[in-house]
Amino acid sequence: MLDRGVDRVPVSRPGPVTRFLTALVRLILPVIALCAVFLLSFHLRDVPVPELHALRDIDPLLDPSGWINWSFLVFPLLFFVLNLSSRRYGAALTLTAALLTWIALGGGIFWAMREGFIADFEQEIAPYAVAASFAGAVAVAQLVNILLFDWLRGIPWWKAPFFAAFVGGLVFAVVFNTRPAMVWDAELGGRIAVEAAIHFTWALGQLLPTALLRRTIRPLPGFGGA
């Protein structure tokens, strides 16, 4: 249609520096939250969960008394944080946040070893093979979580956060526990089943805080859906 001779004011678009600084500011909170989940999980790695030992009464293969600790119970918080970040900022920025988190953690460990706060990585953190398997399994699980959330976001709103958290957690449990050093037997199957149940419970439970935060954490323009 004709604009009747009215001059239109061109819309100024932010330059590359402005876009970079904006993305950097947006990354701060997700990276801090992801680092906090990793550090909390590591801190609780030696705290047992005797309440879950009752699972052996259901089936001896489900007995988690030899390996379960609070680290396994708080670790699924990782996928809750990723879901909120994906909802707000989309897949690209959330993937960047996950990458920066690994860089920050790796840099922190390197600094701590150089300054003498960590004398022996294998004694104070984990054997190198286990650490590498853990990092690889988490990285794959994060990628699955982020891409699945981006694919499923929409109506109904709960599909993306639920399936992204559950499938991401399940992928981690399977990839980490089927590394070459593990013995593939019925006991390993029971362990994966227990971890899968933990991630399913978390995926279901995190729908409540997700629902409560939907009004506060709204998707930016261009990211509709969940």
HELIX and SHEET records of a PDB file:
HELIX    1   1 PRO A   16  HIS A   43  1                                  28    
HELIX    2   2 PRO A   50  ASP A   57  5                                   8    
HELIX    3   3 PRO A   60  LEU A   62  5                                   3    
HELIX    4   4 TRP A   70  VAL A   74  1                                   5    
HELIX    5   5 LEU A   77  TYR A   89  1                                  13    
HELIX    6   6 ALA A   91  ARG A  114  1                                  24    
HELIX    7   7 PHE A  121  GLU A  124  1                                   4    
HELIX    8   8 TYR A  128  LEU A  152  1                                  25    
HELIX    9   9 LYS A  159  ASN A  177  1                                  19    
HELIX   10  10 ALA A  186  GLY A  205  1                                  20    
HELIX   11  11 LEU A  207  LEU A  213  1                                   7    
END                                                                             
